[in-house]
């Protein structure tokens, strides 16, 4: 498993951040421009990443104000899990977004840069949206 991680402190309560992240309909706002054909419900999303891959994801587990775990469904090109972890930090929220991907050596060469950029972009977008 290869891990990509991005951390931010957001000037919002864990409850506010959790309520936003727990609804997949809100995640489109976190995605970079290379994400296309976005479709979502409260629990699932599907999209394509320009010139790379089509992904379908679902929220696998929610722990109120703490974690949101997301898994790939419908035969992804590689196993991938996304995890949002929230921690209360004196009226702010420490957010850690982790992408775990099962990449062979060739995929690691191709996908490592874009996956780290995706992790960083999502936490940066979340920070911007929450009025940091």
Backbone bond lengths (Angstrom), bond angles and torsions (degrees), N, CA, C in turn:
res aa  C-N    CA-C-N  psi(-1)  N-CA   C-N-CA  omega(-1)  CA-C   N-CA-C  phi
1 X - - - 1.446 - - 1.528 109.29 -
2 X 1.298 116.55 133.82 1.452 122.27 175.03 1.524 107.53 -106.04
3 X 1.331 116.34 134.09 1.455 121.30 -175.57 1.517 110.99 -113.39
4 X 1.336 114.59 134.41 1.462 122.48 175.40 1.515 106.01 -122.83
5 X 1.343 116.78 130.83 1.457 119.55 -171.91 1.523 110.36 -137.00
6 X 1.324 115.02 144.11 1.455 121.34 175.15 1.523 108.34 -139.69
7 X 1.339 116.61 135.78 1.464 121.61 -177.35 1.522 109.75 -125.48
8 X 1.337 114.55 142.58 1.466 121.48 176.19 1.518 108.50 -147.05
9 X 1.323 116.25 156.24 1.462 121.63 168.76 1.522 105.80 -109.19
10 X 1.326 115.52 125.77 1.456 121.70 -174.21 1.523 109.42 -113.13
11 X 1.309 115.01 135.37 1.458 121.49 -177.59 1.526 110.64 -80.59
12 X 1.317 115.49 63.67 1.469 122.93 178.24 1.523 106.98 -156.20
13 X 1.312 116.43 158.40 1.459 120.16 -179.26 1.529 110.67 -72.07
14 X 1.339 117.34 154.95 1.464 119.71 175.42 1.529 111.77 -55.97
15 X 1.324 117.26 -35.87 1.460 120.93 179.68 1.535 111.33 -62.91
16 X 1.321 117.19 -43.27 1.466 121.62 179.27 1.522 110.66 -64.27
17 X 1.336 116.50 -46.26 1.464 121.14 -179.63 1.534 109.91 -65.09
18 X 1.322 116.81 -44.69 1.460 121.40 179.67 1.537 111.09 -60.42
19 X 1.324 116.52 -46.32 1.467 119.97 -178.98 1.527 111.41 -59.60
20 X 1.306 117.32 -36.95 1.467 120.77 177.12 1.531 110.63 -68.87
21 X 1.329 116.93 -50.86 1.473 121.45 -174.69 1.528 113.54 -71.42
22 X 1.315 117.97 -25.03 1.467 119.55 -175.90 1.527 112.67 -73.43
23 X 1.330 117.93 -10.76 1.468 122.66 178.60 1.528 108.76 -109.29
24 X 1.346 116.44 111.66 1.472 120.51 -177.89 1.530 112.45 -58.99
25 X 1.335 118.62 -23.98 1.459 120.32 178.23 1.530 111.86 -60.09
26 X 1.328 117.16 -26.04 1.467 121.35 179.81 1.527 113.60 -81.30
27 X 1.310 117.99 -18.12 1.467 121.09 -173.19 1.522 113.61 -69.03
28 X 1.329 117.68 -21.40 1.465 119.59 178.29 1.524 110.43 -57.35
29 X 1.335 116.13 -35.05 1.465 121.76 -179.22 1.535 112.50 -66.64
30 X 1.326 116.73 -16.92 1.462 121.09 -178.56 1.527 112.37 -93.08
31 X 1.320 117.15 -13.91 1.464 121.80 -171.11 1.528 112.61 -83.59
32 X 1.331 115.80 149.28 1.471 119.94 176.05 1.535 110.83 -73.46
33 X 1.323 115.84 168.94 1.466 121.76 -179.05 1.522 113.15 -63.05
34 X 1.335 117.47 -21.56 1.470 120.29 -179.19 1.529 112.34 -71.38
35 X 1.344 117.26 -11.34 1.467 121.39 176.88 1.522 108.35 -82.83
36 X 1.334 114.77 127.59 1.464 120.51 -176.84 1.519 110.02 -129.87
37 X 1.319 115.83 166.77 1.472 123.07 175.66 1.528 112.36 54.63
38 X 1.318 116.58 42.00 1.461 121.87 -179.35 1.523 110.77 -69.01
39 X 1.319 116.46 131.67 1.465 123.15 172.26 1.516 106.74 -140.76
40 X 1.349 116.98 135.63 1.463 117.79 -176.74 1.519 112.07 -150.04
41 X 1.330 113.16 158.82 1.459 123.72 168.68 1.527 105.17 -127.04
42 X 1.314 117.24 -173.45 1.467 120.53 178.13 1.529 111.19 -59.03
43 X 1.352 117.76 -38.76 1.466 122.26 -173.16 1.521 115.57 -105.62
44 X 1.330 119.21 -14.93 1.466 120.78 -173.33 1.523 111.67 -137.71
45 X 1.333 114.49 155.31 1.467 120.91 175.35 1.514 108.96 -147.51
46 X 1.317 115.31 149.10 1.461 120.30 171.66 1.522 107.66 -137.42
47 X 1.314 114.85 148.65 1.460 120.54 -177.31 1.514 108.89 -166.85
48 X 1.312 115.53 168.85 1.459 119.69 173.39 1.526 107.59 -120.94
49 X 1.317 114.26 149.98 1.456 120.87 174.71 1.518 105.91 -106.71
50 X 1.321 114.49 122.88 1.455 122.79 -173.04 1.530 112.88 -41.80
51 X 1.306 114.94 122.86 1.470 123.41 176.96 1.522 114.66 59.60
52 X 1.338 117.66 19.08 1.454 117.95 -177.86 1.521 113.51 -127.76
53 X 1.345 116.74 -69.06 1.458 118.73 -166.95 1.532 111.12 -156.57
54 X 1.326 115.42 153.68 1.467 123.00 171.40 1.525 106.53 -104.43
55 X 1.329 117.72 129.23 1.462 120.90 -178.79 1.521 111.19 -126.94
56 X 1.319 115.12 143.08 1.459 122.67 170.23 1.522 106.79 -121.73
57 X 1.322 115.90 127.56 1.461 121.38 -176.42 1.517 109.88 -124.49
58 X 1.327 115.47 154.22 1.461 119.53 172.50 1.519 108.87 -140.70
59 X 1.324 114.65 148.30 1.461 119.83 175.66 1.519 106.65 -76.31
60 X 1.323 115.27 117.75 1.460 122.76 -174.91 1.522 112.01 -89.66
61 X 1.335 115.85 -32.70 1.465 119.30 -176.80 1.519 109.34 -155.13
62 X 1.329 115.06 140.76 1.461 121.94 173.86 1.526 107.82 -127.07
63 X 1.326 116.66 132.88 1.464 121.86 170.37 1.521 104.95 -121.34
64 X 1.318 115.54 112.23 1.461 121.80 -169.80 1.523 112.90 -48.20
65 X 1.335 114.47 125.41 1.471 124.76 177.56 1.533 113.98 63.27
66 X 1.345 117.00 13.64 1.476 120.61 -177.50 1.528 113.17 -127.12
67 X 1.339 117.94 -58.92 1.471 120.46 -173.33 1.527 111.83 -142.55
68 X 1.326 113.14 152.20 1.463 122.09 169.95 1.521 105.39 -136.23
69 X 1.334 116.14 118.34 1.456 121.89 -179.47 1.522 109.24 -108.58
70 X 1.326 115.14 130.98 1.464 122.32 -174.85 1.519 108.48 -123.33
71 X 1.343 116.11 137.28 1.457 120.45 178.40 1.530 109.70 -125.96
72 X 1.323 114.80 157.19 1.467 121.03 175.17 1.520 109.08 -83.90
73 X 1.317 115.77 144.26 1.466 122.15 177.87 1.520 109.02 -129.91
74 X 1.325 116.89 172.60 1.477 122.97 176.37 1.527 113.25 62.07
75 X 1.307 116.56 52.91 1.471 122.68 173.94 1.530 114.46 53.77
76 X 1.316 118.04 65.14 1.467 119.38 177.39 1.533 110.09 -66.36
77 X 1.336 116.95 158.37 1.470 120.01 179.43 1.534 112.91 -64.86
78 X 1.335 116.08 -21.53 1.465 121.64 173.83 1.529 107.16 -154.63
79 X 1.324 116.25 155.23 1.460 121.23 179.45 1.526 109.11 -68.52
80 X 1.332 115.85 130.57 1.462 119.43 -178.73 1.524 109.28 -144.24
81 X 1.315 115.06 140.35 1.459 122.10 176.94 1.519 107.85 -134.85
82 X 1.322 115.93 136.45 1.452 122.28 178.96 1.514 108.49 -118.04
83 X 1.322 117.12 134.46 1.457 121.39 -177.05 1.520 110.64 -132.05
84 X 1.322 115.45 128.02 1.461 122.50 171.60 1.519 106.99 -104.61
85 X 1.324 117.00 124.66 1.464 121.99 176.78 1.522 108.46 -120.36
86 X 1.327 115.28 131.48 1.457 121.74 -176.92 1.520 109.63 -118.82
87 X 1.326 115.70 139.91 1.466 120.22 176.93 1.523 108.65 -137.34
88 X 1.323 115.64 132.87 1.463 121.63 178.69 1.526 108.50 -67.43
89 X 1.324 114.99 131.34 1.457 119.67 -179.79 1.521 109.85 -138.06
90 X 1.327 117.04 76.77 1.469 122.40 178.16 1.517 113.61 49.21
91 X 1.317 116.95 67.89 1.463 125.90 179.15 1.537 113.89 69.20
92 X 1.301 117.17 6.82 1.461 122.80 171.24 1.529 107.56 -122.29
93 X 1.320 115.13 176.59 1.465 119.63 179.37 1.515 109.80 -129.03
94 X 1.323 116.38 124.83 1.463 121.47 171.63 1.521 106.61 -83.06
95 X 1.322 115.87 119.93 1.460 122.09 -176.80 1.526 108.72 -112.24
96 X 1.328 115.81 129.80 1.464 121.54 173.12 1.521 107.48 -122.53
97 X 1.323 115.53 121.82 1.461 121.42 177.26 1.518 107.32 -110.55
98 X 1.337 116.57 122.45 1.456 122.16 -176.80 1.523 109.82 -122.28
99 X 1.317 115.53 133.65 1.461 122.09 172.61 1.521 106.65 -113.45
100 X 1.330 116.83 121.26 1.466 122.24 174.68 1.521 107.46 -109.76
101 X 1.324 115.77 122.78 1.464 119.76 -177.46 1.517 110.20 -131.24
102 X 1.316 115.17 136.77 1.464 122.54 176.92 1.530 106.91 -88.72
103 X 1.322 116.24 95.84 1.468 121.13 -174.38 1.522 110.72 -114.49
104 X 1.323 116.14 131.24 1.459 118.00 171.16 1.533 107.82 -74.79
105 X 1.318 117.35 174.15 1.460 121.00 -173.62 1.529 111.75 -58.40
106 X 1.317 117.76 -41.60 1.463 121.24 -179.16 1.532 110.72 -66.86
107 X 1.344 116.86 -45.78 1.463 120.40 178.94 1.527 111.28 -64.23
108 X 1.332 116.13 -34.82 1.458 119.90 179.25 1.530 110.21 -61.64
109 X 1.335 116.24 -41.75 1.461 120.16 178.54 1.526 111.53 -62.58
110 X 1.318 116.69 -40.45 1.458 122.10 -175.51 1.528 112.25 -81.46
111 X 1.328 117.45 -39.97 1.460 120.81 -168.29 1.527 115.47 -99.81
112 X 1.318 119.85 -16.49 1.468 120.92 -174.71 1.528 112.71 -58.92
113 X 1.312 117.23 -49.00 1.468 120.62 179.58 1.521 112.02 -59.25
114 X 1.349 117.88 -53.60 1.465 119.34 179.37 1.526 114.41 -61.05
115 X 1.324 118.60 -36.29 1.465 120.17 179.79 1.529 111.57 -69.38
116 X 1.334 118.17 -38.70 1.469 120.04 176.50 1.530 109.70 -66.91
117 X 1.330 116.90 -40.99 1.470 120.30 177.71 1.529 110.61 -62.49
118 X 1.330 116.90 -37.73 1.461 120.94 178.03 1.529 110.31 -63.36
119 X 1.320 117.21 -46.22 1.468 121.05 178.93 1.530 110.32 -59.24
120 X 1.323 116.31 -47.42 1.472 120.72 -179.60 1.526 111.22 -64.72
121 X 1.320 116.93 -41.46 1.464 121.28 -179.00 1.525 111.18 -63.89
122 X 1.328 117.18 -42.02 1.462 120.17 -178.56 1.529 111.66 -65.34
123 X 1.330 118.35 -43.20 1.467 119.27 179.77 1.529 110.67 -70.09
124 X 1.329 117.09 -36.82 1.470 120.79 177.56 1.531 110.23 -64.71
125 X 1.328 117.26 -43.37 1.464 121.11 178.66 1.528 110.75 -64.47
126 X 1.327 116.70 -40.61 1.459 120.54 178.27 1.527 110.16 -61.99
127 X 1.310 116.85 -43.18 1.472 121.87 178.13 1.531 109.79 -60.05
128 X 1.321 117.13 -45.88 1.472 121.30 179.61 1.534 111.39 -62.93
129 X 1.322 116.74 -44.37 1.466 121.51 -178.56 1.530 113.10 -65.31
130 X 1.308 115.71 -33.35 1.464 120.15 -177.47 1.531 111.39 -85.02
131 X 1.334 116.71 7.94 1.457 121.18 172.95 1.519 115.34 76.98
132 X 1.317 114.98 37.76 1.465 119.68 -179.60 1.507 110.77 -68.92
